[in-house]
């Protein structure tokens, strides 16, 4: 998805037009940041010589962490889309990064958890993120207050969009 920031706002007031322009810029930035994050992870894996998994799969391993989950739980948590997560989980199991087993209660459901190989990947991503956090603070890019403000604002947008899906459609 690419957000077009050159769209003409439909509102007539200057304030509304300025807000619409700012909103579209924020959407484009969120999209670019996500793609950039995947590129940063990919570059780190190339640097350390891990080439058999992609950045999305590495992020999936990081987000699962020490938990045992189903694909549905990952989707419910908002991390991944349904078919995307199923495909990547299958690839990670085939590559030996994850264990899988049928759920005792619901035989249709498969639970997954990281193998030692998967935990090594999770740790690489964790160290990368720790380095980013340290660099953002030590280089004066962003402090705790700024990070809290960004997180709070993004959570508000997330809640608004979630409400739009739940109550409008």
C-alpha positions as CSV (number, residue, x, y, z in Angstrom):
1,X,0.0,0.0,0.0
2,X,1.3,3.4,-0.9
3,X,-0.3,6.5,0.7
4,X,-0.5,9.4,-1.8
5,X,0.2,12.6,0.0
6,X,-0.7,14.7,-3.0
7,X,-4.4,14.1,-2.7
8,X,-6.6,17.1,-2.4
9,X,-8.5,17.1,0.9
10,X,-12.3,17.3,0.6
11,X,-12.6,19.6,3.6
12,X,-13.0,23.3,3.0
13,X,-11.3,24.8,6.1
14,X,-7.5,25.5,6.1
15,X,-7.2,23.7,9.4
16,X,-8.9,20.6,8.1
17,X,-6.8,20.6,5.0
18,X,-3.6,21.0,7.0
19,X,-4.7,18.1,9.3
20,X,-5.4,15.9,6.3
21,X,-2.0,16.7,4.8
22,X,-0.3,15.9,8.0
23,X,-2.3,12.7,8.4
24,X,-1.4,11.5,5.0
25,X,2.3,12.3,5.7
26,X,2.1,10.3,8.9
27,X,0.6,7.3,7.0
28,X,3.3,7.4,4.4
29,X,5.9,7.6,7.2
30,X,4.5,4.6,9.0
31,X,4.6,2.6,5.8
32,X,8.2,3.7,5.0
33,X,9.3,2.9,8.5
34,X,8.0,-0.6,8.4
35,X,9.7,-1.3,5.1
36,X,12.9,0.3,6.4
37,X,12.7,-1.8,9.5
38,X,12.6,-4.9,7.3
39,X,15.6,-3.7,5.3
40,X,17.6,-3.0,8.5
41,X,16.8,-6.6,9.8
42,X,17.7,-8.0,6.4
43,X,21.0,-6.1,6.3
44,X,21.9,-7.4,9.8
45,X,21.2,-11.0,8.8
46,X,23.4,-10.6,5.7
47,X,26.1,-9.1,8.0
48,X,26.0,-12.1,10.4
49,X,25.7,-14.6,7.5
50,X,22.1,-15.8,8.1
51,X,20.6,-16.0,4.6
52,X,17.9,-18.8,4.8
53,X,15.2,-16.7,6.4
54,X,13.8,-13.3,5.5
55,X,13.2,-10.3,7.7
56,X,9.5,-10.9,8.1
57,X,10.3,-14.4,9.4
58,X,13.0,-13.1,11.7
59,X,10.5,-10.5,13.1
60,X,8.0,-13.3,13.6
61,X,10.5,-15.3,15.6
62,X,11.3,-12.3,17.7
63,X,7.6,-11.6,18.4
64,X,6.9,-15.2,19.4
65,X,9.8,-15.1,21.8
66,X,9.4,-17.7,24.5
67,X,5.7,-18.2,24.0
68,X,3.9,-21.2,22.5
69,X,1.2,-19.9,20.1
70,X,-1.1,-20.7,17.3
71,X,-1.2,-18.8,14.0
72,X,-4.6,-17.4,15.0
73,X,-3.2,-16.0,18.2
74,X,-0.5,-14.1,16.2
75,X,-3.2,-12.7,14.0
76,X,-5.3,-11.8,17.0
77,X,-2.4,-9.9,18.5
78,X,-2.3,-7.9,15.4
79,X,1.2,-8.9,14.2
80,X,0.4,-10.6,11.0
81,X,-2.3,-11.3,8.3
82,X,-3.7,-14.8,8.2
83,X,-2.3,-16.3,5.0
84,X,1.1,-14.5,5.5
85,X,1.6,-15.9,9.0
86,X,0.6,-19.5,8.0
87,X,3.0,-19.5,5.1
88,X,5.9,-18.1,7.2
89,X,5.2,-20.5,10.1
90,X,5.3,-23.4,7.7
91,X,8.6,-22.3,6.2
92,X,10.1,-21.7,9.7
93,X,9.1,-25.2,10.8
94,X,10.6,-26.7,7.6
95,X,13.8,-24.8,8.2
96,X,14.1,-26.0,11.8
97,X,13.5,-22.6,13.5
98,X,10.2,-23.8,15.1
99,X,8.6,-26.8,16.6
100,X,4.9,-27.5,15.9
101,X,2.4,-29.9,17.3
102,X,-1.3,-30.4,17.2
103,X,-3.3,-28.9,20.1
104,X,-4.6,-31.7,22.4
105,X,-8.0,-30.0,22.8
106,X,-8.6,-28.8,19.2
107,X,-6.8,-31.1,16.7
108,X,-7.3,-28.5,13.9
109,X,-5.1,-26.1,15.7
110,X,-1.3,-26.3,15.6
111,X,0.8,-24.7,18.4
112,X,4.3,-23.5,17.6
113,X,7.3,-22.5,19.6
114,X,10.9,-21.7,18.8
115,X,13.7,-24.3,18.6
116,X,17.2,-23.4,19.8
117,X,17.9,-22.3,16.2
118,X,14.9,-20.0,16.4
119,X,15.9,-18.6,19.7
120,X,19.3,-17.7,18.2
121,X,17.6,-15.7,15.5
122,X,15.3,-14.0,18.2
123,X,18.4,-13.1,20.1
124,X,20.1,-11.5,17.0
125,X,17.0,-9.4,16.4
126,X,16.8,-8.5,20.1
127,X,20.5,-7.3,20.2
128,X,19.8,-5.3,17.0
129,X,16.9,-3.6,18.7
130,X,18.8,-3.0,21.9
131,X,21.5,-1.3,19.8
132,X,18.9,0.9,18.1
133,X,17.4,1.9,21.5
134,X,20.9,2.7,22.9
135,X,21.8,4.7,19.7
136,X,18.6,6.7,19.7
137,X,19.1,7.8,23.3
138,X,22.9,8.3,23.2
139,X,22.9,10.2,20.0
140,X,20.1,12.5,21.2
141,X,17.7,11.4,18.5
142,X,14.9,10.5,20.9
143,X,14.6,10.3,24.7
144,X,12.1,8.5,27.0
145,X,9.5,11.3,26.9
146,X,9.6,11.4,23.1
147,X,9.3,7.6,22.8
148,X,6.4,7.7,25.2
149,X,4.6,10.4,23.2
150,X,5.1,8.5,19.9
151,X,3.9,5.2,21.5
152,X,0.8,6.9,23.0
153,X,-0.1,8.6,19.7
154,X,0.3,5.4,17.8
155,X,-1.8,3.5,20.3
156,X,-4.6,6.1,19.9
157,X,-4.5,5.7,16.1
158,X,-4.5,1.9,16.5
159,X,-7.6,2.1,18.8
160,X,-9.4,4.5,16.4
161,X,-8.7,2.2,13.4
162,X,-9.8,-0.8,15.3
163,X,-13.0,0.9,16.3
164,X,-13.6,1.8,12.6
165,X,-13.3,-1.9,11.7
166,X,-15.5,-3.1,14.5
167,X,-18.3,-0.6,14.5
168,X,-18.6,0.8,11.0
169,X,-18.4,-2.4,8.9
